Amino acid sequence: MAAVTGESLKSELEVFDITCEDDFVLDKMVEQCICYRLPADKMVLEWVAYSSTNNGVKLQMHSLEQFQHDVLNKKTKSKKSDRREDPHNRTRDIYSLQELIKAEEEEENLLDSYSTPAKGSQKRALTTPEHPQSKRSAALLTSPGLLLSPASFSPSATPSLKYSQRGGKGEVVVTFGAVQGTRWAGRKAGVQVELYEGEEDPLHSSYKYMFQRLRDVRNVLTEKIEVLGERLRSHFNIEEFSPVSLPAQDSITVLGQICCDSNGKLNAQSVLLEAGPDQGGQQVPVNLSELKEYSLFPGQVVVMEGMNTTGRKLTASKLYELGPFVDSKHEQIEKAQVTETFEAIFSRCMESIVDGTKSTGCQLVFVPSQRDIHHHCIYPQPPFTLPNLSKDQSERVTLVPDPCTLLIDGVTFGITSTDILFHMGAEEISCGTGSDRFSRILRHMLCQRSFYPLYPPVEDVNMDYEKFQSFGQMPVTPDVLILPSELRYFIKDVIGCVCVNPGRLTKGHVGGTYSRLLLQRRSSEEGERVSPCLAAQVVKI
């Protein structure tokens, strides 16, 4: 196919008495010819046919975009369906099926590989649930319930036998920093807790959710690609990005978002790179065989360098990267055995926590959860409302959204109660990175500057992308990142940020773990990042 230029398109249009003096429109048509592999005469014939069937629509930028959506994209899909019937592709389909089966087995073993097996544990009798779930849903949504029934807050209630007889009370299971000689006691001194004020005002109240249009979701994802892409371009001094589906004999540099070619789990054979509108908006399969190491997940914005001689597959040779309170899963709630409203249970829970900590003088920060059955099940999640708190109680309580960035006496905290570690751990693929999975996931979050960089999200997370664009990003790299998860507890320093998974305070009817930190704001020299975290521990309750 001869090279398509604006002049060749202009001359072909003049055959049909169509004049076009807008260079931007001609450039757009040249881009469409390249992306869809059409010669100039064929492109003009397609446009004339489209214009004739749409009341002689004029050749303008917005009509070209609609033409691309209505005609060119559909032709591409029909060609792909024809190629699926090619007998030469059948071997590859069988191989992909085997890879999917293998990936499914790895997903089932994911939680076990990060959990600590109990000593002398016995297999429990299996029972058939009344409403069976798919393996994917069950793996992501099922977790131990918390003991939060009305009886658990009654003064006459008998404590759980398993909990009262738990072993290892107060045992330190994880340490970080210089903890020797540290006195873990509060000073009863007032601290200032406030939401970090970035470019956008923080989320203070509830909002109307699930009114988003697909166009708005696309715009949010496009802006994410453009913003992170510009930072990657300036950081690595890249001149410009090429369209992902542009056939080229030389190595090209492309920008896009990682996605999967199906609804299954991402694997090395199912990786697609989806470009933003500025780079053609196309998807191409990616061959990762030449990369010595990589770590990828759906929704990750990356810059790749490689060969795409046919325009149908990119062979990557280089990868650029930057650096609940009333639990809906509780058995009594699932079986409708509670006799109070969920709001009443929540209010009593809050009162017991606030009154029980009054003598310590500590400040309390309440973060909602996706599993709070009385609250909005949406992400980002607005803060709780507690209108019945007294003035003295309100002075010690800070209500924040999920996720949020806090400033506590000058130390920046990033917090989300959504189990992003578990969600991303089930979707991430890697090769030859040499680091543990937790560190890779945490690095992805910090480098993608997002509390939830996974796209699409898991079925349990109802994402409102318009609000996520404003309230789901990290305005700064936090000093401390707190991420409670069902996976094994840890404390890690990742690119200067102390990341803490304190675990769960309760595990079913037995005790869990919590974390404590010793912080001191220290001045940095010559712009070097200095962590304020002197010591930290994860302790069994």
Secondary structure, DSSP 8 states (H G I E B T S, - for coil): -----HHHHHHHHHHTT-----HHHHHHHHHHHHHHT--HHHHHHHHHHHHHTTTS----HHHHHHHIIIIIHHHHHHHHHHHHT-GGGHHHHHHHHHHHHHHHHHHHTHHHHTS---TT---------SS---HHHHHHH-------SGGGG-TT----HHHHT-SSTT-EEEEEE--TT-----------EEE---SS----S----S---HHHHHHHHHHHHHHHHHHHHHHTT------TT--EEEEEEEEEEEEESSSS---TTSEEEE--GGGTS-EEEEE-TT-S-EEE-TT-EEEEEEEESSSS-EEEEEEE-----SBTT-HHHHTT---S-HHHHHHHHHHHHHHHTGGGT--EEE---TTBTTS---BSB-----TT--HHHHHTEEE--BSEEEEETTEEEEE--S-HHHHHHTT-EEES--S-HHHHHHHHHHHHTBS---SS--TT--B-HHHHHHHSB-SS--SEEE---SS--EEEEETTEEEEE---SEETTEE-EEEEEEE-----STT-----EEEEEEEE-
